[in-house]
């Protein structure tokens, strides 16, 4: 199954917001600071950044290719 560009960007953003929320709740002592919960927040951070950046890169590549094709056919 392949995600769309915008889907990857949204998924990455949700994971980053989840990471900030879990970390903030741990600092505020609302959630306990367990090792597993800290690792979960860290994995959300890494995964969110990776998935979000891949979505941004593929979105920019598609836009750049579309502009290049448009310019190519306009010159003909």
C-alpha positions in Angstrom: 0.0 0.0 0.0 1.4 3.4 -1.0 0.6 6.6 0.8 0.0 9.8 -1.2 2.3 12.7 -0.7 -0.2 14.7 1.4 -1.1 11.5 3.4 2.6 11.1 4.3 2.9 14.7 5.4 -0.3 14.5 7.5 0.8 11.2 9.1 4.2 12.7 9.9 2.6 15.7 11.4 0.3 13.6 13.6 3.2 11.6 14.8 5.2 14.7 15.7 2.2 16.2 17.6 1.8 12.9 19.4 5.4 13.0 20.4 5.2 16.5 21.7 2.0 15.7 23.6 3.3 12.6 25.3 6.6 14.3 26.2 4.8 17.4 27.6 2.5 15.2 29.7 5.5 13.4 31.1 7.2 16.7 32.0 3.9 17.9 33.6 3.8 14.7 35.6 0.4 13.8 34.2 1.9 10.6 32.6 4.5 8.6 34.4 8.0 8.7 33.0 8.4 5.0 32.1 11.2 3.9 29.8 8.8 2.3 27.3 6.7 5.5 27.1 9.8 7.6 26.5 11.0 5.2 23.8 7.5 5.4 22.2 7.7 9.2 22.1 11.2 9.1 20.6 10.1 6.6 17.9 7.1 8.9 17.1 9.6 11.7 16.7 11.9 9.8 14.4 9.1 8.2 12.4 7.2 11.5 12.1 10.2 13.4 10.8 11.1 10.6 8.4 7.6 10.1 7.0 6.9 13.8 6.9 10.2 14.6 5.1 9.6 11.8 2.6 6.2 13.2 1.9 7.6 16.7 1.4 10.3 15.5 -0.9 8.0 13.5 -3.1 5.5 16.4 -3.2 8.2 18.8 -4.3 9.6 16.3 -6.9 6.1 15.8 -8.5 5.6 19.6 -8.6 9.1 20.2 -10.1 8.5 17.4 -12.7 5.1 18.8 -13.7 6.6 22.3 -14.1 9.5 20.9 -16.2 7.1 19.1 -18.4 4.9 22.2 -18.8 7.9 24.3 -19.8 9.1 21.6 -22.2 5.7 21.4 -24.0 5.4 25.2 -24.0 8.7 25.7 -25.8 7.7 23.3 -28.7 
